[in-house]
Amino acid sequence: MIQCKDLTEEASDYLDGDLPLRKRMGLFVHLLICGCCRNYLQQIRNTIRTVKVLQPKEKETVDTLALAKKLHALSRKQD
């Protein structure tokens, strides 16, 4: 029997459709019964939707090496 903790562990894979049929069906049945888990799943969907909208567009010319050096220097200053 699927429990709430199972849904929290598998929510991302469930939403992505990356679960085997048997597990996906078990979570679906649990969602029919458990309003708290339906709310939890809806919150995750809303979060994903919001992040997609607010995600900044990066330029393709980002110098990741220079950025890594700056972050490393900043972390040294905090020590």
VOPAGU-2260 file (C-alpha; in pm, 1 decimal, decimal comma):
REM VOPAGU-2260
SITE   aa  ch    i         X         Y         Z
SITE  MET   A    0       0,0       0,0       0,0
SITE  ILE   A    1     136,0     340,4    -100,8
SITE  GLN   A    2     184,1     589,5     183,0
SITE  CYS   A    3     229,0     967,7     187,6
SITE  LYS   A    4     605,9     934,1     233,2
SITE  ASP   A    5     619,7     726,2     -85,4
SITE  LEU   A    6     455,7    1005,8    -280,8
SITE  THR   A    7     694,5    1268,2    -144,1
SITE  GLU   A    8     991,1    1052,6    -250,0
SITE  GLU   A    9     852,2     981,3    -597,3
SITE  ALA   A   10     666,2    1306,8    -675,4
SITE  SER   A   11     920,5    1439,1    -923,9
SITE  ASP   A   12     939,4    1111,1   -1116,0
SITE  TYR   A   13     559,2    1084,8   -1105,1
SITE  LEU   A   14     518,4    1429,2   -1260,8
SITE  ASP   A   15     787,0    1356,6   -1521,7
SITE  GLY   A   16     624,7    1023,6   -1610,8
SITE  ASP   A   17     942,1     835,2   -1519,3
SITE  LEU   A   18     784,3     566,2   -1299,9
SITE  PRO   A   19     696,9     209,4   -1390,3
SITE  LEU   A   20     326,5     155,9   -1455,8
SITE  ARG   A   21     263,5     -35,8   -1133,5
SITE  LYS   A   22     415,3     235,1    -911,2
SITE  ARG   A   23     245,8     513,8   -1108,6
SITE  MET   A   24     -92,5     344,7   -1066,1
SITE  GLY   A   25     -31,4     296,6    -692,9
SITE  LEU   A   26      46,8     666,2    -650,7
SITE  PHE   A   27    -257,4     758,7    -858,7
SITE  VAL   A   28    -484,6     553,5    -631,4
SITE  HIS   A   29    -324,6     711,5    -325,3
SITE  LEU   A   30    -390,3    1056,7    -472,6
SITE  LEU   A   31    -757,5     966,9    -513,5
SITE  ILE   A   32    -776,9     898,4    -140,3
SITE  CYS   A   33    -538,5    1156,0       9,7
SITE  GLY   A   34    -623,3    1524,5     -23,4
SITE  CYS   A   35    -300,6    1629,3     149,6
SITE  CYS   A   36     -90,7    1457,1    -114,6
SITE  ARG   A   37    -302,9    1609,2    -393,1
SITE  ASN   A   38    -229,3    1951,3    -243,5
SITE  TYR   A   39     140,6    1866,9    -213,2
SITE  LEU   A   40     157,2    1758,8    -576,5
SITE  GLN   A   41     -26,3    2074,1    -686,4
SITE  GLN   A   42     223,4    2287,8    -493,8
SITE  ILE   A   43     508,4    2116,8    -676,0
SITE  ARG   A   44     335,9    2177,2   -1011,1
SITE  ASN   A   45     286,1    2544,0    -923,9
SITE  THR   A   46     650,1    2576,7    -817,9
SITE  ILE   A   47     772,8    2423,1   -1143,7
SITE  ARG   A   48     544,6    2651,4   -1344,1
SITE  THR   A   49     667,0    2958,9   -1153,1
SITE  VAL   A   50    1034,0    2870,1   -1191,9
SITE  LYS   A   51     989,2    2821,5   -1565,9
SITE  VAL   A   52     834,3    3166,8   -1597,5
SITE  LEU   A   53    1086,4    3343,2   -1375,1
SITE  GLN   A   54    1395,1    3159,2   -1495,8
SITE  PRO   A   55    1646,0    3416,0   -1618,9
SITE  LYS   A   56    1769,1    3382,7   -1973,0
SITE  GLU   A   57    2144,8    3336,1   -1976,5
SITE  LYS   A   58    2360,2    3450,7   -2258,5
SITE  GLU   A   59    2541,9    3174,3   -2437,3
SITE  THR   A   60    2870,9    3356,2   -2383,5
SITE  VAL   A   61    2877,8    3314,7   -2005,0
SITE  ASP   A   62    3235,1    3253,8   -1892,9
SITE  THR   A   63    3175,9    2974,5   -1640,7
SITE  LEU   A   64    3543,9    2950,8   -1550,5
SITE  ALA   A   65    3559,5    3318,6   -1457,0
SITE  LEU   A   66    3236,9    3282,8   -1260,1
SITE  ALA   A   67    3375,1    2982,9   -1072,3
SITE  LYS   A   68    3690,5    3179,8    -984,9
SITE  LYS   A   69    3482,7    3472,2    -852,8
SITE  LEU   A   70    3269,4    3238,9    -640,4
SITE  HIS   A   71    3579,8    3068,9    -505,0
SITE  ALA   A   72    3732,8    3406,6    -415,5
SITE  LEU   A   73    3411,5    3513,7    -242,5
SITE  SER   A   74    3399,7    3192,9     -40,7
SITE  ARG   A   75    3759,7    3248,5      73,8
SITE  LYS   A   76    3673,3    3599,7     196,7
SITE  GLN   A   77    3394,3    3457,9     415,1
SITE  ASP   A   78    3632,8    3214,3     586,6
